[in-house]
């Protein structure tokens, strides 16, 4: 029997370094796939349909919701975002691990609708450091940064619901911690044993 793929769900406050961690870890695990979400928001310059997102109309998205096609979905700033259940199940059945970069709301939905996921929360070393990183981007207005900090406080409260916590203080170390989590999860007895029937039937 071949192994089933693992769903790795990563959440973090904006500015904690989640996106950078996901990019680094995808390069390390060649058989790890990043889930591509569906969205109703307009495509932006430089984006590609089917690469950055699956861009669909609101009626199409709402039809998928009615069909139960999403493992999780949410409305954010007037646009709809969702993860297709078929994508997760297909990867699991093919033995491919999937990385899903998602907010706390979506992660909470996944815990209820999809079994066997591994939930990882990325923390900044402090809110002061988070503010410094957000300001260092020089892409957000002060009021936007304040809103992100306020949201971070709520999101950090949800960290206790996750299986693992990574404090992204030194980025290379955070990458190593994420690698260690994924390697350990791949080696769990319950996941490896079903792939070795001949060895254990001797």
N, C-alpha and C positions, 0 to 999 in steps of 0.2 A: 504494500500500500504506500502511495506517495504521501509526503507531508502536506498538510493544509497550510495555506498562507496565513500570516499573522497580520492583523490590523493594528498599526501603531498610530495612536491619536496624540497629537501634540498641541497644547494650548499655552498661551502666555499673554501677559499684558503687552500692548503696543510699545515697542522700544526695548523689549527684553532680549531680542536677538533670535527669536524663533525662526524667522525666515532664513537667516544666515545659517543656523544650525541645520535646517532641513536641506539646504543646498549642499552643505558639506557632507552630510551623511549619505545623501543620494550618490555622491561621487565615490564613497567608500564601499557601498554595497551595490554591485552592478545588477543584482536580481531584485532590488527594492524598487517599487513603483510608487510614484506620487499620484494620488487621486486628483482628477481634474473635476472641479465642481461645475454645476450648471448655474447660470445667472441670467437675470433679465436686464442687467445694466448694459448700457451701450459699450461697444468695443472701443478701446482707446488706441491711440497711435502706437504702432509697434507690437500690438498684441495679435495673436493668431487664434482663430476659432479652433477648438480641439486641442490646443497646446496650453494656452493660459487658462481658458475657461471654455465650456460649451455655451455659446451665447444663443439664447432662445427668447421668444416673445413671452410676455406675461400670460396670455391665454394658453400657450403650450406648456409653460411651467405649471400653471394651475391645473391643467389636465393631468400632468404627471403626479401632482399632489393627490388629486382625486383617485388616481389609480393605485396609490400606495407605492409609487416608484422610488420614493426617497427614503434613505435610511435616516436622514435628518434634513431639515430645511429651516430657514429663518428669513425674516425681512430685516434688512439693515439699510438705514438711510434711504428708504423708499424703494430699494431694489431687493429682489428675491435671490437667495443663494441656497443650493442644496447639493447633497451627495447622493448619487444614484445607488440604490441597493444592488442593482444588477452588476455594477462595476466592482463593488466589494466582494460579492459572492463569486463572480467570475475569477477574480484574482485568487481568492481563497481556494477555489476548486483546482486552479492550475498550480497551486503551491507557491504562488508569488506573494511576498510580503508587500503590504501597502502602507504608505505614510500619508497621514491625513492631517493637514495643518488647519485647525478649526478653533472657533471660539468656545467659551465655556458653555454657552447655551446649546450649541450643536453637540458638544461632547456629552452633555447631560441627556440629550435625546438619544444619542447612540448607546449609552449604557442601558437604556430601556428597550431599545429595538434590535440591538445586535450583540450577540454573545461572543465572548472570547477576545475582545479588544484589550490592548495594553495602553493605558492612559498615562501620559507624561506631561507634567507641568513645568514650564521654564520660568524661573524667578529672576528678577534683577537682584543684585546684592543689597540694594536699598532703594527706597523711593527717591531719595536725593540723587542717586546715580541714574535712576530711570529718567528723572527730569533733565539731568545733564545730557543724557543721550538724545532725548527728544529735542532739546534745544540745539544740540550739535548738528542735527539733520538740516536745520535751517529751511524746513519745508512747511512748517505749520505756524499759524498765527498764535499768539500767546493764549487766546481763549480756547483754541483747539487743544493746546498742550495741557491746559488746566482740566479740560474735559477728559483727556486721556489719563491724566493722573487720578482723577476722581473714579473713572472706570476701573483703573488698575487696582484700587483699594477693594472694590467689590469682587473683581476677578481673583485676586489673591486669597480672598476669603474662601473661594471655591476650591483652592488647591488641595485641601484636605480630602477631597473626593477622588483624587488621582492616585495611581499605583506608585508613581515615582515622581520625585522632585529633583530638578537640576538647577543649581544656582549658577547663572551665567556671569561670573565675575571675571574669570580669565577664559577667553573664548576657546583656545585649544584644549583646555582641560574640560570645558563643557562638552566639546565634541567627543572627547575620549569617554566621558561619562555616558553620553548617549549611545556610543558604540557598545560600551560594556552592557548596558541595559538590553540592547537588541540581541547581542550575542548570547547573553544569559537566557533570554526568553526563547531563543531558537533551540537552546539546549535543554529545556524543561523535559523531564521524563515523560510527561503525558503527551508531549508533541513528538518526541523522538521514538518512543517505544512502538507505536503503531507502524512505523516504517521499517521495523526489523523483525518481521514475523518468523523468518527462517532461522535467524540466530537464536531467538528465544523459544523455538519449538524443538531444539535439539535435546 
